[in-house]
């Protein structure tokens, strides 16, 4: 019997996947692997691999003797060494339609929370006081703001569509999107430097790639308008944490709202946790019962497609 291995998961159980995979005649084996050593032991003889956050590095992939596909639970796939998988002839598939609306909604919630200072004002009332809980200069209207979107893929476009009704000016930077496509959702396509220096709010929705890692760093932060806001519900390694911390401490940035970090959980000694102008959520932008169910079903169905020898969807490593 062919074996489908699930390397790690954050769901309560694997009942959804198991039902689909066993109905296709596959044996399901799972673990909660965090190290390459654990992964090699679990996946070496796997015919199919589904992974969430486990580090599927070159050594893990080289140890796979039978693997026909690696499926990533989610849109990003930077935890999988796609190049090594390609050399070994193993397709890597993601699920690009996952959680688009949830992340776009979360991003909009971040933007509104920061511009309307909801956290500070709610805490003020909870402390027994009444009135404006922050300086008036921190209260902003979106109609008077320019929002810059870095990464105009499915989620970036969904964010733009949500923002259209607020009357703000929309700009976007994305080297693989053309101006006509951007204009169809009321976005002006600009270069990165122009977006950085002319946006009141910047929100990140690009994938994690060598060209985008730490795209927000000391240099790019200094190009941002003084007093601007930064939003990240994309990938954790898009921002250099030390540079962000410095920009917030100096006041160059007025605030930040972040759902994803390079190191998770956020270390207890991170200065960001104690800043009143920082709103942090724990990598939950994608979360909803509907999105989780669709994610799990789709991952399992891709494995079933592979087991039938049919053409695979969403191959990200060029096979």
C-alpha positions in Angstrom: 0.0 0.0 0.0 1.3 3.4 -0.9 2.1 5.7 2.0 1.0 9.4 2.4 3.0 11.1 5.1 1.9 14.3 6.9 5.0 15.8 8.5 3.3 18.3 10.9 0.0 20.1 11.4 -1.7 22.6 13.7 -5.2 21.2 13.3 -7.0 19.3 16.2 -6.8 16.1 14.2 -6.3 14.7 10.7 -9.8 13.3 10.2 -10.4 15.3 7.0 -7.2 14.2 5.3 -7.4 10.6 6.5 -10.9 10.2 5.1 -9.9 11.4 1.7 -6.6 9.6 1.5 -7.8 6.2 2.9 -10.7 6.3 0.5 -8.1 6.4 -2.3 -6.4 3.3 -0.9 -3.5 5.1 0.8 -2.0 4.5 4.2 -1.7 7.7 6.3 1.2 8.2 8.6 1.7 11.4 10.5 4.1 13.2 12.9 4.9 16.5 14.4 8.4 16.9 13.0 10.5 19.9 13.8 14.0 18.8 12.8 15.5 17.3 9.6 16.5 14.2 11.5 12.9 13.5 12.5 11.7 14.3 9.0 14.2 11.9 7.4 13.0 9.1 9.6 9.4 9.8 8.7 9.6 10.6 5.0 12.4 8.4 3.6 10.0 5.8 2.3 7.0 8.1 1.8 5.2 8.0 -1.6 3.5 11.3 -1.0 4.3 14.1 1.5 2.1 16.8 2.9 3.9 19.5 5.1 2.9 22.6 7.0 5.9 24.3 8.7 8.5 21.5 9.0 11.9 22.3 7.3 11.9 20.1 4.2 15.5 20.9 3.4 18.0 19.4 0.9 19.0 16.5 3.2 15.4 15.5 3.8 14.5 15.5 0.2 17.7 13.6 -0.8 16.7 10.9 1.6 13.3 10.4 -0.1 13.4 7.2 -2.1 9.8 7.0 -3.4 8.3 10.5 -3.1 6.1 11.5 -6.1 4.9 14.9 -4.7 5.4 17.3 -1.8 2.3 19.4 -1.0 2.5 22.5 1.2 -0.4 23.4 3.4 -0.8 27.0 2.3 0.3 29.6 -0.3 4.0 30.1 0.7 6.4 27.2 0.3 9.7 28.7 1.6 10.1 25.8 4.1 10.6 23.4 1.1 13.9 23.3 -0.8 12.2 23.5 -4.2 15.4 23.4 -6.2 16.6 20.1 -4.6 13.1 18.7 -5.2 13.3 19.7 -8.8 16.7 18.0 -9.3 15.2 14.9 -7.8 12.2 15.1 -10.0 9.7 15.7 -7.2 7.0 18.3 -7.9 6.2 20.7 -5.1 2.6 22.0 -5.0 1.1 24.8 -3.0 -2.5 25.9 -2.5 -2.6 29.5 -3.9 -6.4 30.0 -3.4 -6.1 29.4 0.4 -7.3 32.1 2.8 -7.4 35.0 0.4 -10.5 36.6 1.9 -9.4 35.9 5.5 -6.0 37.6 5.1 -7.5 40.5 3.2 -10.1 41.0 5.9 -7.4 40.8 8.6 -5.3 43.3 6.7 -8.2 45.7 6.5 -8.8 45.2 10.2 -5.2 46.0 10.9 -5.4 49.2 8.9 -8.6 50.4 10.5 -7.4 49.5 14.0 -4.2 51.5 13.5 -5.7 54.5 11.7 -8.6 54.8 14.2 -6.4 53.9 17.2 -8.9 51.3 18.4 -6.6 49.5 20.8 -5.5 52.7 22.6 -9.0 54.1 22.8 -10.4 50.8 24.0 -7.8 50.5 26.8 -8.5 54.1 27.8 -12.2 53.3 28.4 -11.4 50.0 30.1 -9.2 51.9 32.6 -12.3 53.8 33.7 -11.8 56.9 31.7 -13.9 58.5 29.0 -13.0 60.5 25.9 -10.1 60.4 23.4 -7.5 57.9 24.6 -4.7 59.1 22.3 -3.4 62.3 20.8 -5.7 63.7 18.2 -2.9 63.8 15.6 -2.8 59.9 15.7 -6.4 59.6 14.5 -6.6 59.3 10.7 -9.2 59.0 8.0 -8.6 56.6 5.2 -10.2 59.0 2.7 -7.2 61.2 3.3 -4.5 58.5 3.1 -2.4 56.9 0.4 -2.0 53.1 0.8 0.9 51.3 -0.8 0.5 47.6 -1.5 3.7 45.7 -2.0 2.7 42.5 -3.9 -0.4 42.6 -6.0 -1.2 38.9 -6.2 -4.5 37.4 -5.2 -4.4 38.7 -1.6 -3.0 42.1 -2.6 -5.8 42.5 -5.1 -8.4 41.5 -2.6 -7.0 44.1 -0.2 -7.2 46.8 -2.9 -10.8 45.9 -3.7 -11.8 46.3 -0.1 -10.0 49.6 0.2 -11.7 51.1 -2.8 -14.8 52.0 -0.9 -12.9 54.1 1.7 -11.8 56.7 -0.9 -8.1 56.4 -0.3 -5.5 56.6 -3.0 -4.0 53.2 -3.9 -0.5 52.5 -5.2 1.1 49.1 -5.8 4.6 47.7 -6.4 4.8 44.3 -8.1 7.3 43.6 -10.9 5.2 40.8 -12.4 1.9 42.8 -12.7 1.1 45.2 -15.5 -0.4 48.6 -15.2 -3.6 47.6 -16.9 -4.3 44.9 -14.3 -3.4 47.3 -11.5 -5.7 50.0 -12.9 -8.6 47.6 -13.0 -8.6 47.6 -9.2 -7.9 51.4 -8.9 -4.2 50.9 -8.2 -1.4 53.1 -9.7 1.5 50.8 -10.4 4.7 52.5 -9.3 8.3 51.6 -8.5 9.3 50.6 -5.0 11.1 53.8 -4.0 8.1 55.9 -5.1 5.7 53.8 -3.1 7.9 53.9 0.0 8.2 57.7 -0.1 4.6 58.5 -0.9 2.5 56.1 1.1 0.9 56.9 4.5 0.3 53.2 5.0 2.2 50.3 3.5 0.9 46.7 3.5 3.0 43.7 2.5 1.6 40.9 0.4 4.6 39.5 -1.6 5.9 36.0 -1.4 9.1 35.1 0.5 11.8 35.0 -2.2 15.5 35.8 -2.2 14.5 39.2 -3.8 11.9 40.0 -1.1 13.5 38.7 2.1 14.0 41.8 4.4 12.5 44.0 1.7 11.7 46.2 4.7 15.1 47.0 6.2 17.1 50.1 7.5 17.4 51.5 4.0 13.8 51.1 2.8 12.4 52.2 6.2 14.3 55.5 5.9 12.7 56.0 2.5 9.2 55.7 4.1 7.4 58.9 5.1 7.9 59.9 8.6 4.9 59.0 10.6 3.7 56.2 8.3 2.2 52.9 9.3 3.5 49.4 8.3 1.2 46.4 8.0 2.4 42.8 7.5 0.0 39.8 7.2 2.2 38.3 4.5 5.4 36.5 5.3 7.6 37.0 8.4 10.9 37.4 6.7 9.8 40.4 4.6 10.8 42.6 7.5 14.1 43.0 9.3 12.9 43.0 13.0 15.8 45.0 14.3 15.3 47.7 11.7 11.6 47.8 12.4 12.2 48.1 16.1 14.6 51.0 15.6 12.2 52.9 13.3 9.4 52.6 15.9 11.6 53.7 18.8 12.9 56.7 16.9 9.4 57.7 15.8 10.1 57.4 12.1 7.3 55.0 11.9 4.1 55.9 13.8 3.1 52.3 14.2 3.0 48.8 12.9 0.5 45.9 12.8 2.0 42.5 12.3 0.7 38.9 12.1 3.8 37.0 10.9 7.4 36.9 12.1 10.6 35.2 11.1 10.8 33.7 14.6 7.6 32.4 16.0 6.4 32.7 18.7 7.8 36.2 19.1 10.6 36.0 21.8 9.4 37.2 25.2 12.2 39.8 25.3 11.2 41.4 22.0 10.8 45.2 22.4 7.9 45.1 20.0 5.7 43.4 22.7 5.9 46.4 25.0 5.2 49.1 22.4 1.9 50.9 22.5 2.1 51.7 18.8 2.4 48.0 17.8 -0.5 45.6 17.2 0.6 42.0 17.1 -1.5 38.9 16.3 -0.2 35.3 16.4 -0.1 34.2 12.7 -3.9 33.9 12.6 -4.8 36.1 9.6 -5.6 32.9 7.6 -7.9 31.4 10.2 -11.5 30.5 9.7 -13.3 27.2 9.8 -14.0 27.5 6.1 -10.4 28.2 5.0 -9.0 25.4 7.2 -11.4 22.9 5.8 -10.7 23.9 2.2 -7.0 23.9 2.8 -7.0 20.4 4.3 -9.3 18.9 1.6 -7.3 20.4 -1.2 -3.9 19.2 0.1 -5.3 15.7 0.4 -6.9 15.8 -3.0 -3.7 16.8 -4.7 -2.1 13.7 -3.2 -5.0 11.6 -4.6 -4.5 13.2 -8.0 -0.8 12.2 -7.9 -1.7 8.7 -6.9 -3.9 8.4 -10.0 -1.0 9.6 -12.2 -3.0 12.6 -13.3 -1.7 16.1 -14.1 -0.9 18.0 -10.9 -2.1 21.6 -10.1 -0.1 24.4 -8.7 3.4 23.1 -9.3 5.8 25.8 -8.0 9.2 24.3 -8.8 9.1 24.1 -12.6 8.4 20.4 -13.2 
